[in-house]
Amino acid sequence: MAARRSKPSLYISVDIEADGPIPGPYSMLSLGAAVAGVQDADGFTATDPERHTFYRELRPISAEFVPEALAVSGLDRERLGREGAEPEAALGEFTAWVREVSAGAGAQPVMCGYPACYDWTFLYWYLIRFTGASPFGHSGCLDMKTLYATKAGLPLRAVAKGTMPRHLLSRRRHTHHALDDAVEQAELLANLMTWQGPGSAPVPD
């Protein structure tokens, strides 16, 4: 059987901040994204994660929130109620940005996160709810935690950033600002994509 031909993949690191555990009853308050790199048949090529970025703060969609979840981001729901972007507009702009950077790279977009499950749940729900479609399709999602566990030969539940070799981690701080963290995690992805596993040489700077 002939090998399936496909476009390269453009990996886009995404981080969201929300005020609860699930979308709908609770709100996505900010969305940050940064292009991490491109993978084709010849391998992965990292890009400067600060070159192509996206950031929006959104108006809450309900009155419900979990104080502990809100405190993580430090965002002000009252301010966002006045100044935050309408979800339809913000997600429409995000979709246009994803399509623009993907077309520029001649690649199909893939959302990546650490862990992706939380961010993808909010992002996909918001995209479908407010734009009717996802530029990533229904499955264009890569979880960095799973990627590391597979390469390291570890059970997924044994994985945390604190257990990773330091040379894989970004030198940037994890601030819980969606764009800061998207850029930080884009660097982590680039390191993971080129890492050969335990015992391999550190990723060069």
C-alpha positions in Angstrom: 0.0 0.0 0.0 1.4 3.4 -1.0 2.3 5.8 1.9 -0.3 8.5 2.4 0.8 11.9 1.3 -0.1 14.8 3.5 0.8 18.4 4.1 3.3 19.4 6.8 1.9 20.2 10.2 2.2 23.6 11.7 2.3 23.3 15.5 0.6 26.2 17.4 1.1 26.3 21.1 -2.2 27.4 22.8 -2.9 28.4 26.4 -6.2 29.5 27.8 -7.2 30.9 31.2 -10.7 30.1 32.5 -12.8 30.6 35.6 -13.9 27.0 36.0 -13.4 23.4 35.0 -15.7 23.2 31.9 -16.9 25.5 29.2 -20.5 26.6 29.1 -21.3 27.0 32.8 -17.9 28.7 33.1 -15.9 31.1 30.8 -12.7 31.2 28.9 -11.3 34.6 29.9 -8.1 34.7 27.8 -6.6 33.0 24.8 -2.9 33.0 23.8 -1.2 31.3 20.9 2.3 31.1 19.4 3.6 29.2 16.4 6.1 26.7 17.6 7.4 25.1 14.3 6.7 23.0 11.3 7.0 19.2 10.8 7.3 17.6 7.4 8.8 14.4 6.0 12.3 15.8 6.7 11.6 16.4 10.4 10.7 19.3 12.7 11.9 22.9 12.3 11.4 25.3 15.2 10.5 28.9 14.7 10.9 31.9 17.0 7.8 31.6 19.2 7.5 35.4 19.6 7.3 35.9 15.8 3.7 34.8 15.2 1.4 35.2 18.2 -2.2 35.9 19.1 -3.8 37.1 22.3 -7.3 38.2 23.3 -9.2 38.7 26.6 -12.8 37.7 26.4 -16.1 38.8 28.0 -17.4 36.1 30.4 -20.4 34.2 29.1 -22.0 33.4 32.4 -22.3 34.7 36.0 -20.8 31.4 37.4 -17.2 31.1 38.4 -14.9 29.2 40.7 -12.9 31.7 42.8 -9.9 29.4 43.0 -9.8 29.0 39.2 -10.2 32.8 38.7 -7.4 33.5 41.1 -4.9 31.5 39.0 -4.9 34.0 36.2 -5.5 37.1 38.3 -7.9 38.4 35.6 -10.7 40.7 36.7 -14.2 39.4 35.6 -15.8 42.8 36.1 -13.3 44.5 33.9 -13.7 41.8 31.2 -17.4 42.2 31.4 -16.9 45.8 30.3 -13.8 45.6 28.1 -13.4 41.9 27.1 -13.9 41.0 23.4 -17.2 39.3 22.5 -16.5 35.6 22.0 -17.8 35.6 18.4 -15.4 38.3 17.5 -12.4 36.9 19.4 -12.8 33.4 18.1 -13.4 34.6 14.6 -10.2 36.6 14.7 -8.3 33.6 16.1 -9.6 31.4 13.3 -8.5 34.0 10.7 -5.0 34.1 12.4 -4.6 30.3 12.4 -5.6 30.2 8.7 -3.2 33.0 7.8 -0.1 31.5 9.6 -1.0 28.0 8.3 -1.3 29.2 4.7 2.0 31.1 5.0 3.7 27.9 6.1 1.9 25.7 3.5 0.9 23.5 6.4 -2.1 22.1 8.3 -2.6 23.6 11.8 -2.2 21.5 14.9 -3.0 22.8 18.4 -0.6 21.8 21.1 -0.8 22.3 24.8 0.6 21.1 28.2 -1.6 19.4 29.1 -3.8 19.8 26.0 -6.9 18.3 27.5 -8.1 21.4 29.5 -7.1 24.0 26.9 -8.5 22.0 24.0 -11.8 21.4 25.8 -12.4 25.2 26.1 -10.9 26.1 22.8 -12.9 23.6 20.7 -16.1 24.2 22.5 -15.8 28.0 22.0 -14.9 27.6 18.3 -17.9 25.4 17.6 -20.2 27.4 19.8 -19.3 30.9 18.5 -17.9 30.3 14.9 -19.5 26.9 14.0 -16.1 25.3 13.0 -12.6 24.6 14.1 -9.5 25.4 12.0 -7.9 22.4 13.6 -10.8 20.1 12.7 -12.0 17.8 15.5 -8.7 16.0 16.2 -5.8 18.3 15.3 -4.5 18.4 18.8 -1.2 17.3 20.3 -0.6 16.8 24.0 3.0 17.6 25.1 2.6 15.6 28.3 1.8 12.5 26.3 4.6 13.2 23.9 7.1 13.4 26.7 5.7 10.2 28.4 6.0 8.3 25.2 9.6 9.4 24.5 10.7 8.9 28.1 9.0 5.5 28.4 7.0 6.6 31.4 3.4 6.2 32.6 1.5 9.3 31.8 0.6 9.8 35.5 4.3 9.9 36.4 4.9 12.9 34.2 5.2 16.5 35.4 7.3 19.4 34.3 9.3 19.1 37.5 10.3 15.5 36.5 11.6 16.5 33.0 15.3 17.0 32.3 15.9 20.7 32.7 17.4 21.1 29.2 13.9 20.3 27.8 12.2 23.1 29.7 11.9 26.7 28.5 13.9 29.2 30.5 10.8 31.5 30.6 8.6 31.7 33.7 5.2 30.1 33.7 3.2 33.2 34.6 -0.5 32.1 34.0 -0.7 34.9 31.4 -2.1 33.0 28.3 0.4 34.5 25.8 3.4 34.2 28.1 2.6 30.5 28.7 1.9 29.8 25.0 5.3 31.1 24.1 7.0 29.2 27.0 5.2 26.0 25.9 6.1 26.5 22.3 9.8 26.3 23.4 9.1 23.1 25.3 7.4 21.5 22.3 10.4 22.4 20.1 12.7 20.8 22.5 10.5 17.7 22.8 10.2 17.3 19.1 13.9 17.0 18.6 14.7 15.1 21.8 15.7 11.5 21.2 14.8 10.3 24.7 16.6 9.4 27.9 20.4 9.2 27.5 20.4 11.4 24.4 22.5 14.6 24.2 20.8 17.8 25.5 19.0 19.9 22.9 21.4 22.6 21.7 20.6 26.3 22.3 
